[in-house]
């Protein structure tokens, strides 16, 4: 694991903590909503991924583009999508990001916030991100594209083709593999014959970096370095962020195939708990301020739920609005 660190102010550290707590609070209330039968369709937990998604979004510049996936809620939030719009999206409401055309994080993008809508078949956001990055290079714009992929998606042909192209043309692209140990129910030991996904980067002529995906400051430092390297003409980087998916693939999946002792070990490394300890031990903050941040996040998410529940469903006659092929 890398021990890279980058100079962050105390205020920036508290901002990272806020986004992580907001993500966790949203996630917990979302799961409770679905377990009560109030949700629409399936939904995906972010638990364990907060440090990766928040830090990556925080490391980008305002004009950069990101293509998150279904466990990157923190990135959506940090880049500017309001909790109200996201919860309305999950309930299929007119006020949601897709105006009721979808009812989960699939396709939830907004280019005004520099977010490309998630393409659910992994890793199909990757070739799109390569194209975006190449457009920046061809127009000589100092901008970067960043996307996330899962460990399982690295076994697909399009993953290799995309990274080969990005390496060949030195695209300003940052690709983060969220290695959460399982591709649905397939453990990483049944996916690849090597220990680290990042070792594959050498075959594409780009750096491969391994980072502790539960250490938000380390993730930020590694992603920030890769982003600035790409911005300055240094080409793409492949980052492997190691973490653990703490719940099943989706709400319907009890994940009985995951050993209980493995989850117990990773629970000790919860990204929010670890960061809280760091903030307190370093004197950045105190318990009262952390409690205030958690309370602020809870109020914001409760407001989002109330807004989403009170929002109207889309009108039937608007079904073809904004649809480019039918």
C-alpha positions as CSV (number, residue, x, y, z in Angstrom):
1,X,0.0,0.0,0.0
2,X,1.2,3.5,-0.7
3,X,1.8,5.9,2.2
4,X,1.6,9.0,0.0
5,X,0.3,12.1,1.7
6,X,-0.6,15.5,0.4
7,X,-0.9,18.7,2.2
8,X,-4.5,19.2,3.1
9,X,-5.7,22.0,5.4
10,X,-7.8,21.2,8.5
11,X,-10.8,22.7,6.7
12,X,-10.3,20.4,3.7
13,X,-10.0,17.4,6.0
14,X,-13.3,18.3,7.6
15,X,-14.9,18.7,4.2
16,X,-13.8,15.2,3.2
17,X,-15.3,13.9,6.5
18,X,-18.6,15.7,5.8
19,X,-18.9,14.2,2.3
20,X,-18.1,10.7,3.6
21,X,-20.7,11.0,6.4
22,X,-23.3,12.4,4.1
23,X,-22.7,9.5,1.8
24,X,-23.0,6.9,4.6
25,X,-26.1,8.6,6.0
26,X,-27.8,8.6,2.6
27,X,-26.8,5.0,2.1
28,X,-28.2,3.9,5.5
29,X,-31.5,5.8,5.1
30,X,-31.8,4.5,1.5
31,X,-31.4,0.9,2.6
32,X,-33.9,1.4,5.5
33,X,-36.4,2.9,3.0
34,X,-36.1,-0.2,0.7
35,X,-36.4,-2.7,3.5
36,X,-39.7,-1.0,4.4
37,X,-40.9,-1.6,0.9
38,X,-40.9,2.1,0.0
39,X,-38.2,1.9,-2.7
40,X,-38.6,1.3,-6.5
41,X,-36.6,-1.6,-8.0
42,X,-33.2,-2.5,-6.6
43,X,-30.5,-0.4,-4.9
44,X,-26.8,-0.7,-4.2
45,X,-25.0,0.0,-0.9
46,X,-22.0,2.3,-0.8
47,X,-20.7,1.0,2.5
48,X,-16.9,0.6,2.5
49,X,-16.5,2.7,-0.7
50,X,-16.9,6.2,0.8
51,X,-13.2,7.1,1.0
52,X,-12.6,6.2,-2.6
53,X,-15.6,8.0,-4.2
54,X,-15.3,11.1,-2.1
55,X,-11.5,11.5,-2.4
56,X,-11.5,11.0,-6.1
57,X,-14.2,13.6,-6.7
58,X,-12.4,16.0,-4.4
59,X,-9.1,15.6,-6.3
60,X,-10.6,16.7,-9.6
61,X,-10.7,20.3,-10.9
62,X,-14.0,22.1,-11.6
63,X,-13.7,21.6,-15.4
64,X,-12.7,17.9,-15.3
65,X,-15.2,15.1,-16.2
66,X,-16.0,12.0,-14.1
67,X,-17.9,8.9,-14.9
68,X,-18.9,7.3,-11.6
69,X,-20.6,3.9,-11.1
70,X,-23.1,2.4,-8.8
71,X,-20.9,2.5,-5.6
72,X,-19.7,6.0,-6.1
73,X,-22.5,8.0,-4.5
74,X,-19.9,10.1,-2.6
75,X,-18.5,11.4,-6.0
76,X,-22.0,12.3,-7.3
77,X,-22.7,14.2,-4.1
78,X,-19.3,15.9,-3.9
79,X,-19.5,17.0,-7.6
80,X,-22.7,18.8,-7.0
81,X,-25.7,16.5,-7.4
82,X,-28.1,17.4,-4.5
83,X,-29.4,14.7,-2.2
84,X,-32.9,15.8,-3.1
85,X,-32.4,15.0,-6.8
86,X,-30.7,11.7,-6.1
87,X,-33.3,10.4,-3.7
88,X,-36.0,11.5,-6.1
89,X,-34.1,9.7,-8.8
90,X,-34.2,6.5,-6.7
91,X,-38.0,6.8,-6.3
92,X,-38.5,7.4,-10.0
93,X,-39.9,10.9,-9.5
94,X,-40.2,13.8,-11.9
95,X,-37.7,15.8,-9.8
96,X,-35.0,13.1,-10.1
97,X,-31.9,13.4,-12.2
98,X,-33.5,11.4,-15.1
99,X,-37.0,12.9,-14.4
100,X,-38.4,9.4,-13.7
101,X,-36.9,7.6,-16.7
102,X,-34.8,5.5,-14.4
103,X,-35.1,4.6,-10.7
104,X,-31.5,3.9,-9.5
105,X,-28.0,5.2,-10.0
106,X,-27.8,3.8,-13.6
107,X,-27.8,6.6,-16.1
108,X,-27.7,9.3,-13.4
109,X,-25.5,11.9,-15.0
110,X,-25.5,15.7,-15.3
111,X,-22.9,17.3,-17.6
112,X,-23.5,20.7,-15.9
113,X,-21.7,19.1,-12.9
114,X,-19.2,17.3,-15.1
115,X,-20.8,13.9,-14.5
116,X,-21.3,11.3,-17.2
117,X,-24.3,9.0,-16.6
118,X,-23.3,5.6,-15.3
119,X,-23.5,2.8,-17.9
120,X,-24.5,-0.3,-15.9
121,X,-22.8,-2.9,-18.0
122,X,-19.2,-2.6,-16.6
123,X,-16.9,-1.3,-17.7
124,X,-18.6,0.5,-20.6
125,X,-18.1,3.9,-19.0
126,X,-14.4,3.3,-19.6
127,X,-14.3,3.7,-23.4
128,X,-16.6,6.7,-23.1
129,X,-14.1,8.3,-20.7
130,X,-11.2,7.5,-23.0
131,X,-13.1,9.3,-25.8
132,X,-13.7,12.3,-23.5
133,X,-10.0,12.4,-22.5
134,X,-8.9,12.2,-26.1
135,X,-11.2,15.1,-26.9
136,X,-9.4,17.2,-24.3
137,X,-6.0,16.2,-25.7
138,X,-7.0,17.0,-29.3
139,X,-8.4,20.4,-28.3
140,X,-5.3,21.0,-26.2
141,X,-7.5,21.7,-23.1
142,X,-5.9,21.1,-19.7
143,X,-8.7,18.9,-18.5
144,X,-8.8,15.3,-17.2
145,X,-11.4,12.5,-17.4
146,X,-11.7,10.1,-14.5
147,X,-13.7,6.9,-14.2
148,X,-14.2,4.0,-11.9
149,X,-14.4,0.3,-12.7
150,X,-14.9,-2.8,-10.7
151,X,-12.4,-5.6,-10.2
152,X,-14.6,-8.0,-12.2
153,X,-14.9,-5.7,-15.2
154,X,-11.1,-5.9,-15.7
155,X,-11.7,-9.4,-17.2
156,X,-13.6,-8.0,-20.1
157,X,-12.2,-7.2,-23.6
158,X,-13.3,-3.6,-23.6
159,X,-11.4,-2.9,-20.5
160,X,-8.1,-4.0,-22.1
161,X,-8.9,-2.3,-25.4
162,X,-9.7,1.0,-23.7
163,X,-6.6,1.1,-21.6
164,X,-4.4,0.0,-24.5
165,X,-5.8,2.9,-26.6
166,X,-5.4,5.4,-23.6
167,X,-1.8,4.3,-23.2
168,X,-1.0,4.4,-26.9
169,X,-2.3,8.0,-27.3
170,X,-1.3,9.2,-23.8
171,X,-4.9,10.3,-23.0
172,X,-5.4,12.5,-19.9
173,X,-7.3,9.7,-18.2
174,X,-7.4,8.4,-14.6
175,X,-8.9,4.9,-14.1
176,X,-9.7,3.7,-10.6
177,X,-10.3,0.0,-10.0
178,X,-12.4,-0.4,-6.9
179,X,-11.1,-3.8,-5.8
180,X,-13.8,-4.7,-3.3
181,X,-12.8,-8.4,-3.3
182,X,-16.0,-9.6,-5.1
183,X,-17.5,-9.3,-8.6
184,X,-21.0,-10.0,-7.5
185,X,-20.3,-13.4,-5.9
186,X,-16.9,-14.2,-7.6
187,X,-13.9,-13.5,-5.3
188,X,-10.8,-11.9,-6.8
189,X,-8.8,-15.2,-6.3
190,X,-11.1,-16.7,-9.0
191,X,-10.7,-13.8,-11.4
192,X,-7.0,-13.1,-12.0
193,X,-3.7,-15.1,-11.6
194,X,-1.8,-12.2,-10.1
195,X,-2.1,-10.5,-6.8
196,X,-2.6,-6.9,-7.9
197,X,-4.8,-5.6,-10.7
198,X,-2.5,-2.5,-10.9
199,X,0.4,-4.7,-12.2
200,X,-1.5,-4.9,-15.5
201,X,-0.8,-1.2,-16.1
202,X,2.7,-1.9,-17.3
203,X,1.3,-3.7,-20.3
204,X,-0.5,-0.5,-21.4
205,X,2.5,1.8,-20.9
206,X,1.1,3.6,-17.9
207,X,1.9,3.8,-14.1
208,X,0.0,1.4,-11.9
209,X,-0.6,2.5,-8.3
210,X,-2.0,0.6,-5.3
211,X,-3.7,2.5,-2.6
212,X,-5.5,1.7,0.7
213,X,-9.1,2.4,-0.4
214,X,-10.2,2.9,3.2
215,X,-7.7,5.8,3.8
216,X,-9.3,8.9,2.4
217,X,-6.2,11.0,2.6
218,X,-4.1,8.4,0.8
219,X,-6.7,8.0,-1.9
220,X,-6.9,11.8,-2.3
221,X,-3.1,12.1,-2.6
222,X,-2.7,9.3,-5.2
223,X,-5.6,10.5,-7.3
224,X,-4.5,14.1,-7.1
225,X,-1.0,13.2,-8.3
226,X,-2.5,11.2,-11.2
227,X,-4.9,14.0,-12.2
228,X,-2.2,16.6,-12.3
229,X,0.2,14.3,-14.1
230,X,-2.5,13.7,-16.8
231,X,-3.3,17.5,-16.9
232,X,0.3,18.3,-17.6
233,X,0.7,15.9,-20.5
234,X,2.0,12.8,-18.6
235,X,-0.7,10.5,-19.8
236,X,-3.0,8.0,-18.1
237,X,-2.7,6.2,-14.7
238,X,-4.3,3.1,-13.4
239,X,-5.1,3.1,-9.7
240,X,-6.1,0.1,-7.7
241,X,-8.0,1.1,-4.6
242,X,-8.3,-1.9,-2.3
243,X,-11.4,-2.1,-0.1
244,X,-14.3,-4.4,0.8
245,X,-17.9,-4.4,-0.3
246,X,-19.5,-4.7,3.2
247,X,-22.9,-5.8,2.0
248,X,-24.2,-7.8,-0.9
249,X,-24.1,-6.8,-4.6
250,X,-27.5,-5.2,-4.3
251,X,-30.3,-5.1,-1.7
252,X,-31.6,-8.5,-2.8
253,X,-28.2,-10.2,-2.2
254,X,-27.5,-11.4,1.4
255,X,-23.9,-12.2,0.4
256,X,-23.9,-15.5,2.4
257,X,-21.0,-16.5,0.2
258,X,-18.7,-14.0,1.9
259,X,-16.8,-15.4,5.0
260,X,-18.0,-13.7,8.2
261,X,-14.4,-13.5,9.4
262,X,-13.4,-11.5,6.3
263,X,-16.2,-9.0,6.9
264,X,-15.2,-8.7,10.5
265,X,-11.6,-7.9,9.6
266,X,-12.6,-5.2,7.1
267,X,-15.2,-3.8,9.6
268,X,-12.2,-2.9,11.8
269,X,-10.9,-0.7,8.9
270,X,-14.1,1.1,8.3
271,X,-13.1,4.3,6.3
272,X,-15.2,6.7,8.4
273,X,-14.2,5.3,11.7
274,X,-10.5,5.4,10.7
275,X,-10.7,9.0,9.6
276,X,-12.6,10.1,12.7
277,X,-9.7,8.6,14.8
278,X,-7.2,10.5,12.7
279,X,-9.0,13.8,13.0
280,X,-9.3,13.5,16.7
281,X,-5.8,12.3,17.4
282,X,-4.2,15.0,15.2
283,X,-6.2,17.7,17.0
284,X,-8.0,18.8,13.8
285,X,-11.4,18.7,15.5
286,X,-13.2,17.4,18.6
287,X,-16.1,15.1,19.3
288,X,-18.6,17.9,19.5
289,X,-17.7,19.2,16.0
290,X,-17.9,15.7,14.5
291,X,-21.3,15.2,16.1
292,X,-22.4,18.5,14.6
293,X,-21.3,17.3,11.1
294,X,-23.2,14.0,11.5
295,X,-26.3,15.8,12.7
296,X,-26.1,18.2,9.7
297,X,-25.8,15.3,7.3
298,X,-28.8,13.6,9.0
299,X,-31.0,16.7,8.6
300,X,-30.0,17.1,4.9
301,X,-30.8,13.5,4.1
302,X,-34.2,13.6,5.9
303,X,-35.0,16.7,3.9
304,X,-34.1,14.8,0.7
305,X,-36.4,11.9,1.6
306,X,-39.3,14.2,2.4
307,X,-38.7,16.1,-0.8
308,X,-38.5,12.9,-2.9
309,X,-41.6,11.4,-1.3
310,X,-43.6,14.6,-1.9
311,X,-42.5,14.9,-5.5
312,X,-44.8,13.9,-8.4
313,X,-44.3,10.9,-10.6
314,X,-43.7,11.8,-14.3
315,X,-46.7,12.3,-16.4
316,X,-47.5,9.5,-18.8
317,X,-47.7,11.8,-21.8
318,X,-44.1,12.9,-21.2
319,X,-42.7,9.4,-21.7
320,X,-40.9,10.3,-24.9
321,X,-39.5,13.6,-23.8
322,X,-35.7,13.6,-24.0
323,X,-35.7,10.1,-25.6
324,X,-33.5,9.9,-28.6
325,X,-34.4,6.4,-29.8
326,X,-37.5,4.4,-29.2
